[in-house]
């Protein structure tokens, strides 16, 4: 295990902190096994419009954080909050900027299945009294803002703002293995007046370089890592290719084109894409994704998912994202997944919602498992290199 020798340690030569991530069973798998996936997908379609939800209601003084679609997430890391520390499994998510976990005051059934934070047990806890509402699907997660010490990988982040849930209506968290979310997006996405975890780490001088990086293991349950303050070069081959962030809100970059069989099938003339650890699939415009499903002969199942003939996967073409003049190939073995019953599913999904830009993409874990990715806040660039 590459991370084993550095778990919880700060490598003084590079001031690199590495946190292990564990691959888990996704919400989609849990719902499919319980034969509840079709009902969930009908009630909670993936809506890319969440990216554009107004984050502040000035009249009410309430801050809203658009909730993500975490249906396919498969990687969690452990953090602790409070003094003495209380542990939580969280998603390290580059598509949002806030930290939140369930609280002991949460009355929803979903909270009963997860670790919950008890403010009464922490000597460093401070309450702000500011209400927050996390919007998702057909309901909201309501809670409040607080401050406490957050620890992971040997880092001690003091007076960190985070959300605590009071209610989690709907089915969102009932089937999730993780407890909460730790956002790594830009501060402009965060709750009003608060500093995200990464920015607080940098402000307190806890990391030597203003960057973090992800390595997602392709198959093993263990072996994935997120690293802060430096880059471990053993996780990738060749050189990092640096791409400018086109809009410092999400980790967004410009794509030159998208092709299959050397033919451009999307993004002709350029488009935008978000590199997002909080999304597992390759998500794009409905018409383009539908065309891709036809190219790879994927058939829609009763649950609304697209199924591929497992025997045909080895013959299907790569999809190639050309970014800053460099081709990043995603083979069929990556854009398909096989479940425990031997059924193969397409890892393409369509974005829904009229507010989403007509030719934009989200490159999630399917892409990140292939390419080691560095998120550099110092100069607003994204570094990409083939993962080993």
Legacy VTK file of the C-alpha trace (Angstrom):
# vtk DataFile Version 3.0
C-alpha trace
ASCII
DATASET POLYDATA
POINTS 388 float
0.000 0.000 0.000
1.643 3.216 -1.161
0.138 5.326 1.559
0.908 2.990 4.436
4.272 4.445 5.354
3.069 8.031 5.312
-0.308 7.647 6.940
-0.759 10.416 9.459
2.782 11.735 9.021
4.128 14.969 7.655
7.056 14.334 5.325
9.336 17.159 6.424
11.327 17.123 3.203
8.249 18.115 1.188
5.761 18.952 3.968
3.394 16.537 2.251
0.382 15.182 4.126
-1.324 12.117 2.696
-4.769 10.897 3.755
-5.919 7.410 2.719
-9.256 6.999 0.972
-11.246 3.761 1.079
-13.382 2.541 -1.793
-16.897 1.742 -0.604
-20.178 0.444 -1.969
-22.002 3.331 -3.629
-25.547 4.494 -2.928
-26.503 3.283 -6.401
-25.341 -0.243 -5.575
-27.163 -0.190 -2.235
-30.384 0.994 -3.879
-30.081 -1.508 -6.735
-29.626 -4.406 -4.308
-32.771 -3.319 -2.446
-34.658 -2.907 -5.752
-35.281 0.757 -4.989
-33.071 2.352 -7.625
-35.749 2.982 -10.228
-37.976 4.775 -7.737
-35.042 6.898 -6.520
-33.955 7.889 -10.022
-37.485 8.914 -10.942
-37.781 11.137 -7.884
-34.191 12.460 -7.915
-32.890 12.797 -11.494
-29.357 14.117 -11.819
-29.797 17.842 -12.288
-26.761 19.859 -13.261
-28.680 23.037 -12.524
-27.602 22.722 -8.883
-24.386 24.403 -9.999
-26.288 27.624 -10.541
-28.597 27.745 -7.525
-28.515 31.121 -5.795
-26.418 30.619 -2.661
-27.676 33.485 -0.532
-31.123 34.711 0.419
-30.335 38.227 1.725
-33.875 38.848 2.922
-33.830 35.875 5.269
-30.147 36.029 6.165
-29.974 32.322 5.327
-27.191 30.733 3.320
-27.928 27.866 0.963
-25.464 25.268 -0.222
-26.682 23.346 -3.274
-26.590 19.651 -2.394
-24.761 17.361 -4.788
-25.792 14.112 -6.422
-23.637 11.608 -4.542
-25.351 8.514 -5.935
-22.204 6.871 -7.305
-19.516 8.062 -4.929
-17.096 5.338 -3.941
-14.235 6.915 -1.968
-14.267 8.108 1.640
-11.648 9.379 4.078
-11.698 9.724 7.849
-11.559 13.032 9.694
-12.268 14.008 13.283
-14.017 17.045 14.722
-13.874 18.400 18.254
-11.787 17.951 21.430
-11.534 15.070 22.139
-11.946 14.064 18.483
-15.148 12.520 17.102
-14.615 10.548 13.872
-16.523 10.808 10.586
-16.275 9.262 7.139
-16.463 12.046 4.569
-16.253 12.585 0.835
-13.371 14.905 -0.131
-15.307 16.819 -2.773
-13.789 19.311 -5.233
-17.247 20.332 -6.464
-18.353 21.999 -3.224
-16.575 24.080 -0.583
-18.157 23.403 2.798
-17.747 20.813 5.528
-20.879 19.338 7.114
-21.755 16.288 9.234
-24.896 15.057 11.033
-25.537 16.197 14.611
-27.086 14.599 17.683
-29.978 17.014 17.238
-30.951 15.543 13.869
-34.387 13.905 14.034
-34.441 12.294 10.575
-34.122 8.512 10.058
-31.031 9.055 7.875
-29.060 10.410 10.830
-29.680 7.242 12.835
-27.505 5.302 10.359
-24.449 7.558 10.628
-21.909 8.932 13.046
-23.307 12.091 14.615
-21.467 15.010 16.193
-22.148 15.830 19.841
-21.217 19.457 20.604
-21.591 18.809 24.336
-18.559 16.505 24.270
-16.187 19.024 22.666
-14.343 21.646 24.727
-13.402 23.605 21.587
-16.888 23.830 20.078
-18.387 27.249 19.256
-21.843 27.832 17.833
-22.561 30.668 15.399
-26.340 30.466 15.434
-26.469 30.991 11.665
-29.003 28.659 10.018
-28.063 26.799 6.838
-30.149 24.856 4.336
-28.651 22.300 1.981
-30.915 21.832 -1.026
-31.263 18.523 -2.818
-33.826 16.502 -4.715
-37.278 17.087 -3.300
-36.189 18.245 0.145
-33.620 20.090 2.202
-31.123 19.337 4.890
-31.594 21.994 7.561
-28.973 22.776 10.164
-26.746 25.402 11.683
-23.212 26.705 11.396
-20.583 26.047 14.067
-16.812 26.158 14.636
-14.459 23.527 16.019
-11.101 21.829 15.543
-10.897 19.500 12.525
-8.102 16.928 12.246
-6.935 14.591 9.495
-3.562 13.221 8.414
-1.818 14.881 11.354
-3.145 18.326 10.430
-4.921 20.279 13.163
-7.270 22.854 11.638
-8.473 25.132 14.437
-11.701 27.181 14.495
-12.986 25.576 11.305
-16.489 26.520 10.179
-18.730 23.533 9.499
-22.398 22.673 9.204
-24.393 20.434 11.531
-27.638 18.892 10.358
-30.936 19.089 12.233
-33.133 17.486 9.579
-32.321 15.370 6.524
-35.673 14.763 4.809
-36.008 12.334 1.941
-33.918 9.284 1.149
-30.662 11.065 0.300
-28.489 9.899 3.206
-30.283 6.717 4.245
-28.310 4.590 1.781
-24.993 6.466 1.959
-22.007 4.818 3.635
-20.364 8.192 4.303
-21.390 10.582 7.088
-20.729 13.975 5.548
-18.888 16.067 2.970
-15.596 17.992 3.066
-15.600 20.474 0.182
-12.401 21.473 -1.630
-13.825 23.936 -4.159
-13.115 27.662 -4.279
-14.140 29.958 -1.378
-16.687 31.663 -3.642
-18.781 28.486 -3.361
-18.706 28.399 0.439
-21.284 29.529 2.957
-21.229 33.307 3.303
-18.473 34.640 5.517
-16.833 31.252 6.142
-13.411 29.943 5.149
-13.237 26.438 3.604
-11.018 23.776 5.143
-8.240 24.065 2.552
-8.073 27.848 2.856
-7.934 27.568 6.632
-5.056 25.076 6.388
-3.148 27.516 4.189
-3.978 30.539 6.357
-2.722 28.746 9.479
0.548 27.767 7.759
-0.134 24.053 8.069
0.831 23.215 4.472
3.870 24.414 2.545
2.356 24.542 -0.947
-1.065 25.896 -1.838
-2.246 22.739 -3.588
-3.740 19.296 -3.094
-3.879 16.192 -5.280
-5.905 13.013 -5.797
-4.923 9.469 -6.687
-7.888 7.118 -7.051
-7.152 3.416 -7.181
-8.698 1.616 -10.151
-9.758 -1.594 -8.421
-8.434 -2.082 -4.925
-10.531 -1.185 -1.914
-7.504 0.515 -0.385
-4.731 2.541 -2.007
-6.511 5.763 -2.983
-5.230 8.982 -1.426
-5.729 12.719 -1.231
-2.554 14.667 -0.476
-2.161 18.216 0.808
0.750 20.667 0.523
2.797 18.723 -2.009
2.844 16.013 -4.666
4.123 12.450 -4.404
5.584 11.780 -7.867
5.404 7.996 -7.447
1.671 8.089 -8.135
1.953 9.132 -11.776
4.118 8.603 -14.864
5.633 11.212 -17.163
5.186 14.919 -16.566
2.247 16.842 -15.178
0.484 18.839 -17.877
-0.825 22.098 -16.428
-4.170 23.472 -17.584
-5.481 26.923 -16.555
-8.665 27.044 -14.504
-11.098 28.787 -16.833
-13.412 29.988 -14.073
-12.202 29.933 -10.421
-15.506 28.852 -8.923
-15.396 25.130 -9.561
-12.258 23.380 -10.767
-13.279 24.152 -14.318
-11.189 23.981 -17.488
-11.621 24.369 -21.238
-11.842 21.269 -23.431
-10.769 21.450 -27.086
-12.897 18.543 -28.332
-14.318 15.113 -27.496
-13.852 12.298 -29.986
-14.369 8.591 -30.637
-12.723 6.611 -33.439
-10.836 9.812 -34.371
-14.114 11.572 -35.089
-15.263 14.564 -33.054
-18.575 13.629 -31.431
-18.940 16.570 -29.046
-17.394 19.851 -27.982
-16.522 20.795 -31.555
-14.906 24.215 -31.248
-14.447 23.894 -27.493
-16.516 23.517 -24.336
-16.144 23.576 -20.565
-15.656 20.738 -18.070
-15.495 20.515 -14.303
-12.989 18.118 -12.703
-15.056 16.815 -9.839
-14.210 14.230 -7.184
-17.800 14.597 -5.955
-19.143 12.956 -9.124
-18.292 9.427 -10.181
-19.474 9.315 -13.780
-18.802 11.128 -17.063
-21.728 13.534 -17.313
-22.578 15.600 -20.348
-25.409 17.120 -22.392
-28.399 14.807 -22.879
-28.263 14.632 -26.674
-24.521 13.953 -26.758
-24.665 11.286 -24.060
-27.624 9.624 -25.792
-25.582 9.500 -29.004
-22.633 7.968 -27.135
-24.916 5.307 -25.614
-25.951 4.411 -29.172
-22.325 4.264 -30.359
-21.405 1.804 -27.586
-24.715 -0.068 -28.087
-25.871 0.538 -24.517
-29.511 -0.398 -23.864
-31.706 1.274 -21.260
-32.878 -1.013 -18.461
-36.143 -0.891 -16.515
-34.377 1.187 -13.849
-33.334 3.800 -16.406
-29.660 2.783 -16.370
-27.809 1.870 -19.553
-26.482 -1.697 -19.851
-23.593 -2.799 -22.060
-22.814 -6.315 -23.304
-19.871 -7.311 -21.105
-18.369 -9.419 -23.909
-18.291 -6.365 -26.178
-16.420 -4.052 -23.791
-13.004 -5.061 -25.164
-14.069 -4.044 -28.690
-15.570 -0.643 -27.875
-13.697 2.575 -28.792
-11.972 4.933 -26.367
-13.528 8.314 -25.732
-10.837 11.000 -26.012
-10.975 14.356 -24.231
-8.518 16.778 -25.841
-7.535 19.346 -23.219
-5.013 22.113 -23.845
-3.800 20.242 -26.946
-3.230 16.919 -25.161
-5.370 13.793 -25.614
-6.746 12.086 -22.495
-8.174 8.716 -23.484
-10.834 6.926 -21.449
-11.101 3.274 -22.561
-14.293 1.222 -22.438
-12.949 -0.690 -19.443
-13.120 2.632 -17.568
-16.421 3.984 -18.899
-18.196 0.735 -18.036
-18.617 -1.024 -14.710
-19.552 -4.599 -13.852
-21.638 -5.415 -10.813
-21.454 -8.534 -8.648
-24.056 -10.294 -10.801
-21.996 -9.876 -13.947
-24.074 -7.062 -15.499
-22.125 -4.243 -17.165
-23.356 -0.638 -16.971
-22.392 2.484 -18.874
-20.542 5.133 -16.866
-21.960 7.939 -19.013
-24.866 9.921 -17.646
-26.791 12.895 -18.929
-27.131 16.196 -17.170
-30.639 17.508 -16.766
-31.875 20.988 -16.014
-32.387 23.965 -18.283
-29.971 26.191 -16.355
-26.970 24.026 -17.241
-24.795 25.165 -20.135
-25.694 23.279 -23.290
-22.248 21.804 -23.974
-20.586 21.387 -20.590
-19.269 18.252 -18.939
-18.404 16.921 -15.516
-15.396 14.606 -15.432
-15.747 12.529 -12.295
-14.000 9.532 -10.775
-14.105 7.593 -14.070
-11.624 10.167 -15.399
-9.718 10.631 -12.127
-8.924 6.927 -11.779
-6.966 7.218 -15.022
-5.269 10.575 -14.413
-3.513 11.728 -11.280
-4.806 15.241 -10.678
-3.256 18.223 -8.892
-5.435 21.177 -7.884
-3.134 24.202 -7.605
-4.672 27.229 -5.921
-1.429 29.245 -6.034
-1.721 29.819 -9.775
-5.219 28.454 -10.514
-4.139 25.488 -12.607
-4.967 21.784 -12.782
-2.130 19.307 -13.321
-2.880 16.030 -15.128
-0.689 12.969 -15.681
-1.342 9.251 -16.247
-1.909 7.506 -12.904
0.257 4.471 -12.179
LINES 1 389
388 0 1 2 3 4 5 6 7 8 9 10 11 12 13 14 15 16 17 18 19 20 21 22 23 24 25 26 27 28 29 30 31 32 33 34 35 36 37 38 39 40 41 42 43 44 45 46 47 48 49 50 51 52 53 54 55 56 57 58 59 60 61 62 63 64 65 66 67 68 69 70 71 72 73 74 75 76 77 78 79 80 81 82 83 84 85 86 87 88 89 90 91 92 93 94 95 96 97 98 99 100 101 102 103 104 105 106 107 108 109 110 111 112 113 114 115 116 117 118 119 120 121 122 123 124 125 126 127 128 129 130 131 132 133 134 135 136 137 138 139 140 141 142 143 144 145 146 147 148 149 150 151 152 153 154 155 156 157 158 159 160 161 162 163 164 165 166 167 168 169 170 171 172 173 174 175 176 177 178 179 180 181 182 183 184 185 186 187 188 189 190 191 192 193 194 195 196 197 198 199 200 201 202 203 204 205 206 207 208 209 210 211 212 213 214 215 216 217 218 219 220 221 222 223 224 225 226 227 228 229 230 231 232 233 234 235 236 237 238 239 240 241 242 243 244 245 246 247 248 249 250 251 252 253 254 255 256 257 258 259 260 261 262 263 264 265 266 267 268 269 270 271 272 273 274 275 276 277 278 279 280 281 282 283 284 285 286 287 288 289 290 291 292 293 294 295 296 297 298 299 300 301 302 303 304 305 306 307 308 309 310 311 312 313 314 315 316 317 318 319 320 321 322 323 324 325 326 327 328 329 330 331 332 333 334 335 336 337 338 339 340 341 342 343 344 345 346 347 348 349 350 351 352 353 354 355 356 357 358 359 360 361 362 363 364 365 366 367 368 369 370 371 372 373 374 375 376 377 378 379 380 381 382 383 384 385 386 387
